Amino acid sequence: MSSEDIGRWLIQILYDNYNGERYISAQSLSKALGIDESVVIERLKHLMKSNLVDTNGCGYMLSLKGYEIAHQRVTSFCPHL
């Protein structure tokens, strides 16, 4: 799986579990994707630099910007987003 694919899947998982309050641990995200936790953390850091993901130090959640982008992707009819 490419770095971009991992990022897309992380955004999708965080979007599916978004309620504005729930942070998800890197360990849980790693288990959900079946990949090494260090790879997940690396991708999450990249997403945080892009202001798509926030952290509370123990877990991760989509930022408002990340949520809006994920929502547009989910509700789009374009399969390439």
ROGU-700499 format. One line per field, with one value per atom (N, C-alpha, C, O): y, z, x; atom name. Coordinates in steps of 0.05 Angstrom, whole numbers, plus 32768, in hexadecimal, padded with zeros to 4 digits. Atoms other than C-alpha are relative to their C-alpha. Last residue first. Layout:
N
py c(Y|...)
pz c(Z|...)
px c(X|...)
zamar c(CA|...)
//
This chain:
81
py c(7FEE|80E9|7FF0|7FFC|7FFB|80BB|8013|8019|8016|809C|8005|7FF5|8005|80DE|7FEB|7FEF|8015|80DD|7FF8|7FE6|7FFA|8105|7FE8|7FD1|7FF9|80FA|8006|800D|8015|80D4|8006|7FF3|8018|8102|7FEA|7FDD|7FFB|8141|7FE7|7FE1|8000|8124|8005|7FF8|801C|8113|7FFF|7FED|800D|815A|7FE3|7FDA|7FF5|8178|7FF3|7FED|800B|8149|800A|7FFB|801C|8159|7FF3|7FE4|8000|81A4|7FE3|7FDD|7FF7|819C|7FFF|7FF6|7FE4|8173|8008|7FF8|7FED|8128|801C|8021|7FFA|8103|8013|8023|7FEF|80E3|8003|7FF1|800A|80C4|8015|802B|801C|80CA|7FF3|7FDB|800D|810D|7FE2|7FD3|7FF8|8131|7FF4|7FF5|8014|812D|800D|8025|7FF5|8152|7FE9|7FD3|8011|813A|8010|801E|8011|815F|7FEF|7FE5|7FF7|819A|7FF0|7FFA|7FF6|8186|800B|8013|7FEA|817E|800D|8025|7FE9|8153|8019|802F|7FF5|8126|8017|802A|7FF2|811D|800D|8024|7FE7|810C|8010|8029|7FED|80DA|801A|8030|7FF5|80B9|8014|8029|7FEF|80AF|800E|8025|7FE7|8096|8013|802B|7FF0|8063|801B|802F|7FF6|804A|8012|8027|7FEA|8044|800C|8024|7FE7|801C|8018|802E|7FF9|7FE6|801B|802E|7FF8|7FD4|8009|800E|8017|7FAD|8007|7FF8|8001|7FE9|7FE8|7FE1|7FFE|7FE2|7FFD|7FF1|801A|7FCA|8000|7FEC|8014|8007|7FE5|7FD7|7FFB|8036|7FEB|7FE2|8009|8016|8004|7FF3|801D|801E|7FF5|7FE1|800A|8065|7FE2|7FD5|8004|8074|7FF6|7FEA|801D|8090|7FFD|800C|8004|80D3|7FE2|7FD3|801A|80DB|8000|8003|8003|8121|7FE7|7FE7|7FE7|813E|7FFE|8012|7FF4|8101|801A|8026|7FE5|80E1|8008|8003|8000|8095|801D|8020|8013|808E|8000|7FFA|7FF5|80CC|7FEF|7FF8|7FEA|80B2|800D|8016|800C|8070|8016|8014|800D|8095|7FF4|7FF7|7FEB|80C5|7FF3|7FFC|7FF4|808A|8015|8016|8013|8065|800C|8008|8001|80A1|7FEE|7FF6|7FE7|80AA|8001|800A|8002|8060|801A|8019|8012|8066|7FFE|7FFE|7FF2|80A2|7FEF|7FFA|7FEC|807E|800F|8015|7FE8|8044|8013|8010|7FE9|8000|8019|801A)
pz c(7FEA|7F99|8017|802C|7FFF|7F5B|8017|8019|7FF3|7F62|8004|8011|800E|7F52|800F|8026|8012|7F6B|7FF0|7FE0|801C|7FA7|7FEF|7FF8|800D|7FEB|7FE3|7FD5|7FFB|800A|7FF0|7FE5|800F|7FEC|8002|7FEE|801D|8002|7FF0|7FDB|8006|8048|7FE2|7FD6|8000|804B|7FF9|7FEA|8018|8037|7FFE|7FE8|8018|806A|7FE7|7FD5|8002|80A1|7FE7|7FD9|8008|8093|7FFD|7FEA|801D|8095|7FF6|7FE0|800F|80D7|7FE2|7FD2|7FFB|80F1|7FF1|7FE2|8016|80EE|800A|801C|8009|812E|7FE8|7FE7|8018|814B|7FF8|7FFC|8017|818D|7FEB|7FED|7FFC|81CD|7FE8|7FE4|7FF4|81C4|8004|8006|7FE4|81B7|800F|8028|7FEB|816C|801B|801F|7FE6|8130|8013|800F|7FE9|80E7|8019|8017|8004|80A5|8018|801B|7FF0|80B5|7FFA|7FFB|8013|807E|800C|7FFF|800D|80B2|7FEB|7FE6|7FED|80D9|7FF4|7FF8|8001|809C|8013|800E|801A|8096|7FFE|7FF5|7FFE|80E0|7FE6|7FE7|7FF0|80D6|8004|8003|8011|809E|800F|8004|8015|80C9|7FEF|7FE9|7FF3|8103|7FEC|7FED|7FFB|80D6|800D|8005|801A|80BD|8003|7FF7|8007|8104|7FE5|7FE2|7FF3|8116|7FF9|7FF8|7FE9|80E4|800B|7FFC|8006|80B5|8019|802E|8002|80BB|7FF7|7FE9|801B|80AB|7FFC|7FE5|8014|80E7|7FE3|7FD2|8001|8113|7FEB|7FDC|800B|8102|7FFD|7FE9|801D|810E|7FF2|7FDC|800C|8152|7FE2|7FD3|7FFE|8163|7FF4|7FE5|8017|814A|8000|7FEB|7FFD|817D|7FE6|7FD5|8004|816A|8001|7FF5|800B|8185|7FFE|8010|7FFD|818F|7FF1|7FD9|7FE6|8199|8003|8014|7FF6|8157|801C|8026|7FF2|8146|800D|801C|7FF7|8112|800F|8005|7FE3|810E|800C|8024|7FF9|80C3|801E|8027|8008|80B7|8009|8014|7FED|80DF|7FF9|800B|7FE6|80B8|8014|8024|8002|8075|801C|8024|8000|8087|7FFF|800D|7FE6|809A|8001|8015|7FEF|805A|801D|802A|8006|8030|8012|801C|7FF7|8054|7FFA|800B|7FE3|804B|800B|801C|7FFA|8001|801E|8028|8006|7FFA|8007|8011|7FEB|801D|7FFC|8010|8002|7FED|8017|8025|8000|8000|8000|8010)
px c(7FF8|7F22|800A|8011|7FE3|7F24|8009|8021|7FF2|7EDF|801E|802B|7FE6|7EBD|800F|8017|8006|7E74|801A|8019|7FFB|7E88|7FF9|7FFA|8019|7E67|8003|7FEF|8014|7EA1|7FE6|7FDA|7FF7|7ED6|7FEB|7FE5|8003|7EB1|8008|7FFB|801D|7EA9|7FFC|7FEB|8009|7EF3|7FE3|7FDA|7FF4|7F06|7FF6|7FEF|800D|7ED6|800A|7FFB|801C|7EEE|7FF2|7FE5|7FFF|7F37|7FE5|7FDF|7FF8|7F2A|8001|7FF7|8017|7F05|8005|7FF5|8005|7F3F|7FE6|7FDC|8000|7F39|7FFC|7FEC|801A|7F49|8002|8015|8002|7F87|7FE3|7FD3|800F|7F9A|7FFE|8009|8006|7FC3|7FF2|7FF2|7FE9|7FE5|7FFD|8010|8001|7FA4|8017|8018|7FFA|7FAE|7FFD|7FFF|7FF8|7F91|8007|7FFE|8004|7F8D|800A|801E|8017|7F84|7FFA|7FE3|8017|7FB1|7FE7|7FD1|8013|7FE3|7FE6|7FD4|7FF3|8019|7FEF|7FF1|8001|7FE8|800D|8004|801B|7FDE|7FFD|7FEE|8003|802A|7FE4|7FE2|7FF0|802E|7FFE|7FFC|8010|7FF5|800F|8003|8016|801B|7FF0|7FE8|7FF3|8059|7FEC|7FEE|7FF8|802E|800E|8009|8018|800D|8007|7FFD|8009|8050|7FE8|7FE6|7FED|806A|7FF9|7FFD|8007|802B|8012|8009|7FF0|803A|7FF9|7FF4|7FE4|8002|800E|8001|7FEE|7FC1|801C|8029|7FF4|7F96|8012|8019|8015|7F67|800B|7FFE|800E|7FA0|7FEA|7FE7|7FEE|7FCA|7FF3|7FF5|7FFF|7F8F|8012|800C|801A|7F84|8000|7FF6|8000|7FCF|7FE6|7FE6|7FF1|7FCF|8000|8000|7FE4|7F99|800D|8000|7FFA|7F56|801E|802D|7FE5|7F3D|8006|7FFE|7FF2|7EF2|801B|801C|7FF6|7ED6|8012|8024|7FF7|7EBF|800D|8017|8017|7E95|8008|7FF9|7FFF|7EC2|7FE6|7FD0|8002|7EC7|7FFF|8002|8016|7EBA|7FFB|7FE5|801A|7EE4|7FE9|7FD5|8006|7F1F|7FE6|7FD7|8006|7F1C|7FF9|7FE6|801A|7F17|7FF8|7FE1|8015|7F50|7FE4|7FD2|8001|7F7C|7FEA|7FDB|800E|7F69|7FFE|7FEA|801D|7F7B|7FF1|7FDB|800C|7FBE|7FE2|7FD2|8002|7FCE|7FF3|7FE2|8016|7FBE|7FFC|7FE5|8018|7FEC|7FE7|7FD3|8004|8024|7FE6|7FD8|7FF0|801C|7FFA|7FE6|8011|8000|8012|8025)
zamar c(N|CA|C|O|N|CA|C|O|N|CA|C|O|N|CA|C|O|N|CA|C|O|N|CA|C|O|N|CA|C|O|N|CA|C|O|N|CA|C|O|N|CA|C|O|N|CA|C|O|N|CA|C|O|N|CA|C|O|N|CA|C|O|N|CA|C|O|N|CA|C|O|N|CA|C|O|N|CA|C|O|N|CA|C|O|N|CA|C|O|N|CA|C|O|N|CA|C|O|N|CA|C|O|N|CA|C|O|N|CA|C|O|N|CA|C|O|N|CA|C|O|N|CA|C|O|N|CA|C|O|N|CA|C|O|N|CA|C|O|N|CA|C|O|N|CA|C|O|N|CA|C|O|N|CA|C|O|N|CA|C|O|N|CA|C|O|N|CA|C|O|N|CA|C|O|N|CA|C|O|N|CA|C|O|N|CA|C|O|N|CA|C|O|N|CA|C|O|N|CA|C|O|N|CA|C|O|N|CA|C|O|N|CA|C|O|N|CA|C|O|N|CA|C|O|N|CA|C|O|N|CA|C|O|N|CA|C|O|N|CA|C|O|N|CA|C|O|N|CA|C|O|N|CA|C|O|N|CA|C|O|N|CA|C|O|N|CA|C|O|N|CA|C|O|N|CA|C|O|N|CA|C|O|N|CA|C|O|N|CA|C|O|N|CA|C|O|N|CA|C|O|N|CA|C|O|N|CA|C|O|N|CA|C|O|N|CA|C|O|N|CA|C|O|N|CA|C|O|N|CA|C|O|N|CA|C|O|N|CA|C|O|N|CA|C|O|N|CA|C|O|N|CA|C|O|N|CA|C|O|N|CA|C|O)
//
